[in-house]
Amino acid sequence: MLVADQAILMPDEEFRLLRDLVYAHSGLYFGDDAKYLLEKRLGRRLPTHQLKSYREYYQFLKFNRKREQELEEIMDLLTTNETYFFREAYQLNAFSDEILPELCKRKQAAGEPRRIRIWSAGCSSGEEPYTIAMLLLEQQCLQGWQLEIVGTDISQRVLHQARRGIYGRSAFRMTDDYYLLKYFEPQDGSFRIADRVRQLVSISYLNLLDRTRMAMLGSFDLIFCRNVIIYFDLAVKKQVIASFHGALRDGGFLLLGHSESLMNISTLFTLRHYKNDMVYQKPLLSSAGGMS
């Protein structure tokens, strides 16, 4: 019987098999220099299933009836979920001060329903969708509007944290006291998100390679996908961005992380230059709507 701290080496062939399996499932790509990472993190799962080698583990992931559950466990081990409230503030300023007022005016001018839907793709433990919700509640032009934020992630562990909505001090390293006092309630040394923020946000599991489930989410006015596509290779980036394009309404916005761009990935979007940041926009069918 294996013990939890017993070291099991990962042969090159098994590394390639497991690397390709993870890639096919999630789009996460691990180069040859990441062999040690997979060996260290996946090695924790062999004793759990009383397996003696990575080849046995590969067979387990391919054919065992619990393979889907195990793949979810793998995603928790392999994904990075470092985040905090009000991350990349300059982009949030563009969202709050420039994009939302523009979107509000355009919908009113077109006689569209007073509704805004936003998708936080790769929402991790919930700081991003809840940040978005707070910024929406601060918008005077959106009072009386129907507001909905959908947060999704491939890691069940962080989704559980997001649904709890309870955060320690480290999550507020960039949060003004104004928001902490207005939208959080102290709870046993931590802070619980207020119900009026929580009720705007739904949290669910989603693999960004699952086109069927992505289509079921419906259409959005704006998609946040920040610091996610950096973990994909070019082919998966193109697939995911094309799916985002299909999910956005005409004139909708795509906000990526500060180190991410659509260069060599897609020409489906227009790059908009705002005072606070540059973001991508799905072109409108007409020239109306303030495009530049």
N, C-alpha and C positions, 0 to 999 in steps of 0.2 A: 504493500500500500504506500502511495506517495505521501510525503509530508509537504506542508504548504511552502516551506522555505527551501525545498530541494531544487537545485539548479538543473534545468534541462536545456541543453543546447539546441539551437534551431539550425538545422542544415540549410544550405543555400536553396536547395530544391523546395523544401517545405516553406521557406520564406517566400519564394516566388508564388507558390500555390496559395498561401494565405493572403499575401499582398494582393493578388489578382482577385481573390474571392471578396475581400473587403472592398476593393475598387468597384467590382461589378454590383455590389449591394448598395454602396453609399456614394460612390464617386470620389471618396478620399483616396489619394494616391500617395504611396510611400516609396521613395526611391531606394536604391541599394544602400545608401548611407543611413537608412532608417531601420535596418535589420535589428539592431540592438534594442530599439524602442519597441518593436513588435515582440521580440523575444522576452523582454522584461515585462511588458504589460499583459500579453496573452498568456505568458507562463503562469500567471495567477489562476488561470481557468483550468489548467490540466488537473491539478489535485482535486478541484471541485467535482470533476466528472470521473476521477480515478483513471485518468488516461496516462500512458507511459511515454508518448511521443507526440510531436506536433503533427505527424502524419495521421495519427489516430484522431487528433483534434480536428484536422481538416476533414476527415471522413465524417466525423460527428456533425460538423457544420454543413456538410453537403447532404447528409441523408437522415440524420436523426429527427424524430418527430418534434423534438424541442429546439430545432435549429433556429426558428424565428426568434424565440425567446433569448437564445444564446447570442444571436446577432445583435439584439438590443443591448445586451450586456457589454458586448464588444464596443459598441458605439459610445457607451459611457466611459470605457477605458481609454479610447483612442482620441476622443474629441477634446479640444481645449475650450474652456468656458469662462475665461477671465473677462469680467465685465463689471460695470458699476453704473449708477444713475448719472444721467446727463453727460454721457461719454461723447467726445468729439463735439464740444459745445458750439463751435463755429458753424457746423452743419445744422445743428438744432436751431441756431439763430436764423439761418436761412429758411429752415422749415417753418418756424413760428412767425417770423417777422415779414417774410416775403412770399413764400410758397402758399401758405394757408390763406392769407388775404386774397392773393391772386385767384386761387381755386374757388374761394367763396364768391368773389365777384363774378367769375366766369359762369358758375352754376346759376347764380341769380339772374344774370343777363340772358342766359339760355332758357330760363324757366324750368330748369331741372329740379328734381326732388332735393329737398334740404337734407342731404345725407352724405356722409363721408365715411368710406371704408379704407382702412390702412392695414397692411400686412407687415408684420415684423418676422421676417424669415431668418431662422437661426436666432431665436429669441433668448436662448440660454435660460438663466434662472429668473428672467422676467423683468430685469431692470429697464431694458429698452422699451417694451410695450407699455409699461407703467409710466415711464418718462413721457412717452408720446401722449398718453392719456392725460397727464397733468398739463401738458402744454395745450392740448385741445380745450381743456376746461378753463384755461386762462384766456381763451380767444373770445372777445366780446362779439365778434361777427358770427360766431357759431352757437350762440345761445338759442335754445329751442330746436337745434338740429339733431338729427339722428346720427350718433357717432358710434363707430364700431372698430375695434382693433383686434386683429387675429394674430396671435403669437404662436409660432410653430418651431419645433426643434426635433432633431433625431435622437436626442438623449433623453431617456425616460427619467433619469436621475435629476437633471436640472429642471425638467418640466414639473416634477413633484415640488421642487423648491419654488418655482414660479407660482404654482397654484396655492401654496401656503401663503405667499406674500409677506413673509417675515424676514427681515434683513438686519445684519450686524453693522457696526460702525464703518467697516471697510467699504461697504457698498455706497457710502455717501461722501466719498473723498472729493467729489466735484459738485456736491449739492449745496445750494444756498439754503441757509436756515429758513428762509421764507417758505420753501417747498416742504421742508422737513416738518415744520410746525403746522402747516396748513393741510397736508395730505397724509400724514402718518400719525400713528398712535403708539406711544411707548408700551412695550410688553416685555417684561422680564429681562431688561438690559438690551433688548433689541427694539426694532420698530416694525409695526404692522401697517401695511398699506390700507388706506381708508376705503370703505365700501364704495363710495361714489367714484373712486378711481377704478377699483376692481371690477365694478359692474360694466365698464366700457370694454373690458378685455376678456377674450376667450383664449384659452391655452390648449393646444392639442399637439399630438405627435404627427410628424410628417417627414418623410424621406423626399428630398428635393428631386430624386430621380423617378419618383412615382408620379407619372404624368396624369394618371387617372384620378388619384386623390387630390392632386393639385387643381385639376379642373373642377373638382367638386367644391372648392373653396369659393368659387364665383369670381366676380370682377372687383377691382380695387382702383381707388383714386391715387394711391401712393404705396410704394413698396420700399421698406427698409431691408437691405440685405448687406450688412456691414461686417467686414472681416470674416466672410464665409467662403467666397469663391477663391480666395487665395489658397485654399486647401485642395482645389480641384485642378486637374490638368486641362489643357485647352479644349479637348472634345467635350468634356463634361461642362466646362464653363459655357460653351456655346449652347449646349442643350438647356441648361438652367436659365440662361439669359433669354433664350427664345421662349421658354415657358413664362417667364416674368412678362415679356412683351405681350404674350397672349392673355395674361391675367389682368393687365392694366387697361383701363378705359382710355379712349383717345384723349390725349392731353395729360395723361397721368404721369407721375414722376417715379423715378428709380433712384434711390440714394444708396450708394456703395460706401465702403470704408475709405479712409483717407489715402491708403496705399493701393487702392484698386481702381481700375479703369476698364473701359470696353475696347481699348485699342487692340486691334487684331482679333477681337472676339465678335463684335456685332456692329453693324451700321444701321440698325433699326431705330436708334435713338438719336435725338438732337441734344447736344451739350449746351445747357443753359448757364450763362454767367450771371450770377447774382452778386450782390454786394458782399455777402458773407461767405459764399462758397459756390462751387460749380456742381451742378447735378444733371442727371439725364432725364429727358422727357420723351415720352412717346408722342410723335407728331399728331397734331389735330388734323381732322379731315379737311378743314378749311384753314385759312390764314388767321382766323379770329382767335382770341384767347391770349393775346399778349406774347406770342412767340417772337424771339429775336435771334 
